[in-house]
Amino acid sequence: MIGAGPVGLHAAFYAGLRGLSVRLLEAQPEIGGQLSALYPDKVVYDWPGLPAIRAAEIVAALAAQLAPFNPEFRFGEVAQQLTQTPQGWTVTTQKDSYPARALIVAAGLGALLPRGVQLSGVHPDVRTLPPDPQTLEGQRVLIVGGVPQAVEAALKLSASGARVSLTHRRALFRGSPAQLAQLQSLRESGQLHIYAPAELSRLDATGAWLDRGDEPQHVAAATVVVLNGHLPELTPLQSWPLGWQGEYIPADAAQRTVLPGVFVAGDLSLAGGDFKLLSVGLAQAALAANHAVHFVRPDQKAKPGHSSDRRLP
Ligand SMILES: Cc1cc2nc3c(=O)[nH]c(=O)nc-3n(C[C@H](O)[C@H](O)[C@H](O)COP(=O)(O)OP(=O)(O)OC[C@H]3O[C@@H](n4cnc5c(N)ncnc54)[C@H](O)[C@@H]3O)c2cc1C
């Protein structure tokens, strides 16, 4: 799978259910695609069968359904090159090369990479990904951003003993109601400092200067974590000869692309037209994965039969 968004996860489930081994290459440090990166806190109202569910809960449910099939996840790797081999395909990322008999491109809007930010001044430890909380215990950490990842990082770092300050140019932060309540309670108890609204004007060797409309304020920090949202990057995949039509990959009714053994599903598939919806992408995932099974093992039918006729692990 190229992409571990909802569509890649569901395709991986189906491929696992049918007995294939699955590896998912994912640019982000976590599963969930747009749901994790862009709107984990939002409530989705058109997830089949559930009147209302938070995006983060959809991701957790897809992961739980997939877990028994033990797929291999390669996080923080961007699929860049595609090479045909006698056995199928090799996908090369910035770190390694991976062989595959079949591929499902479930890359959505593109690789969701941290949005860059122009900072003036120099600080010895600036990061654009949420750090491992265990590594910063007891340290002063300044988190810059109002996105759900910034709130989550602040809570996790605080829980593992870091001395956290959180700043954002607006007064409001995004997160689940429980996370926002926890943030407020840590703030009130003085365990976490919030500077918002505030503009980060410059870094220095010991922290950052914040502009809050009055006197510039210095916040000491051994580590500065800038979590400024994500931007999708489709360029690496657009060099693959998939007959691209704009930002879409054409597919037939089985989600096959023009390359043998390469399938597409989800937001990137022309088959869905402008219907960039979870339900549409998941249907395409089922088609792509089951046809990939038949491609890899021609003795197995593409049609999966009913899951209710099986006993799952
Ligand atoms: C704010 C918002 C709200 C939404 N609300 C709804 C809703 O209520 N209902 C609904 O049905 N839909 C909703 N959607 C749309 C829905 O989220 C998408 O249709 C869905 O995420 C598509 O899933 P996907 O797996 O195809 O792509 P994505 O979710 O984009 O996942 C693709 C994954 O592939 C990875 N990737 C891409 N390129 C590479 C590469 N070269 N190498 C490695 N990894 C790569 C990306 O990093 C990403 O994690 C919403 C979208 C947004 C932005």
The ligand as a Tripos MOL2 file, in Angstrom:
@<TRIPOS>MOLECULE
LIG
   53    58     1     0     0
SMALL
NO_CHARGES

@<TRIPOS>ATOM
      1 C1        -11.4330   18.6220    7.0270 C.3       1 LIG1
      2 C2        -11.9550   17.4000    6.3020 C.ar      1 LIG1
      3 C3        -13.1600   16.8400    6.6790 C.ar      1 LIG1
      4 C4        -13.6520   15.7160    6.0200 C.ar      1 LIG1
      5 N1        -14.8570   15.2050    6.4010 N.ar      1 LIG1
      6 C5        -15.3410   14.0970    5.7660 C.ar      1 LIG1
      7 C6        -16.6130   13.5500    6.1380 C.ar      1 LIG1
      8 O1        -17.2890   14.0580    7.0410 O.2       1 LIG1
      9 N2        -17.0590   12.4510    5.4580 N.ar      1 LIG1
     10 C7        -16.3240   11.8650    4.4440 C.ar      1 LIG1
     11 O2        -16.7780   10.8600    3.9010 O.2       1 LIG1
     12 N3        -15.1270   12.3790    4.0870 N.ar      1 LIG1
     13 C8        -14.6190   13.4730    4.7190 C.ar      1 LIG1
     14 N4        -13.4220   14.0000    4.3150 N.ar      1 LIG1
     15 C9        -12.6920   13.3520    3.2020 C.3       1 LIG1
     16 C10       -11.9320   12.1070    3.6710 C.3       1 LIG1
     17 O3        -11.0960   12.4320    4.7660 O.3       1 LIG1
     18 C11       -11.1100   11.5600    2.5130 C.3       1 LIG1
     19 O4        -11.9900   11.1700    1.4790 O.3       1 LIG1
     20 C12       -10.2630   10.3750    2.9660 C.3       1 LIG1
     21 O5         -9.3280   10.7450    3.9440 O.3       1 LIG1
     22 C13        -9.5340    9.7530    1.7680 C.3       1 LIG1
     23 O6         -8.7910    8.6820    2.2440 O.3       1 LIG1
     24 P1         -7.4670    8.1980    1.4740 P.3       1 LIG1
     25 O7         -6.9330    7.0610    2.3000 O.co2     1 LIG1
     26 O8         -7.7800    8.0220    0.0420 O.co2     1 LIG1
     27 O9         -6.4710    9.4380    1.5370 O.3       1 LIG1
     28 P2         -5.7790   10.1770    2.7510 P.3       1 LIG1
     29 O10        -6.6540   10.2440    3.9280 O.co2     1 LIG1
     30 O11        -5.2650   11.4570    2.1730 O.co2     1 LIG1
     31 O12        -4.5420    9.2250    3.1240 O.3       1 LIG1
     32 C14        -3.4990    9.0530    2.1990 C.3       1 LIG1
     33 C15        -2.2170    8.7540    2.9590 C.3       1 LIG1
     34 O13        -1.1920    8.4440    2.0200 O.3       1 LIG1
     35 C16         0.0220    9.0340    2.4230 C.3       1 LIG1
     36 N5          0.8520    9.2440    1.2280 N.ar      1 LIG1
     37 C17         0.5550    9.9610    0.1360 C.ar      1 LIG1
     38 N6          1.5450    9.9200   -0.7570 N.ar      1 LIG1
     39 C18         2.5010    9.1340   -0.2070 C.ar      1 LIG1
     40 C19         3.7800    8.7110   -0.6290 C.ar      1 LIG1
     41 N7          4.2970    9.0830   -1.8300 N.pl3     1 LIG1
     42 N8          4.5150    7.9130    0.1960 N.ar      1 LIG1
     43 C20         4.0160    7.5450    1.4190 C.ar      1 LIG1
     44 N9          2.7980    7.9280    1.8730 N.ar      1 LIG1
     45 C21         2.0720    8.7110    1.0690 C.ar      1 LIG1
     46 C22        -0.4050   10.3520    3.0640 C.3       1 LIG1
     47 O14         0.5970   10.8430    3.9420 O.3       1 LIG1
     48 C23        -1.7020    9.9540    3.7590 C.3       1 LIG1
     49 O15        -1.4650    9.5580    5.1020 O.3       1 LIG1
     50 C24       -12.9190   15.1280    4.9460 C.ar      1 LIG1
     51 C25       -11.6900   15.6900    4.5710 C.ar      1 LIG1
     52 C26       -11.1950   16.8200    5.2330 C.ar      1 LIG1
     53 C27        -9.8870   17.4060    4.8150 C.3       1 LIG1
@<TRIPOS>BOND
     1     1     2 1
     2     2     3 ar
     3     2    52 ar
     4     3     4 ar
     5     4     5 ar
     6     4    50 ar
     7     5     6 ar
     8     6     7 ar
     9     6    13 1
    10     7     8 2
    11     7     9 ar
    12     9    10 ar
    13    10    11 2
    14    10    12 ar
    15    12    13 ar
    16    13    14 ar
    17    14    15 1
    18    14    50 ar
    19    15    16 1
    20    16    17 1
    21    16    18 1
    22    18    19 1
    23    18    20 1
    24    20    21 1
    25    20    22 1
    26    22    23 1
    27    23    24 1
    28    24    25 2
    29    24    26 1
    30    24    27 1
    31    27    28 1
    32    28    29 2
    33    28    30 1
    34    28    31 1
    35    31    32 1
    36    32    33 1
    37    33    34 1
    38    33    48 1
    39    34    35 1
    40    35    36 1
    41    35    46 1
    42    36    37 ar
    43    36    45 ar
    44    37    38 ar
    45    38    39 ar
    46    39    40 ar
    47    39    45 ar
    48    40    41 1
    49    40    42 ar
    50    42    43 ar
    51    43    44 ar
    52    44    45 ar
    53    46    47 1
    54    46    48 1
    55    48    49 1
    56    50    51 ar
    57    51    52 ar
    58    52    53 1
@<TRIPOS>SUBSTRUCTURE
     1 LIG1         1 GROUP 0 **** ****
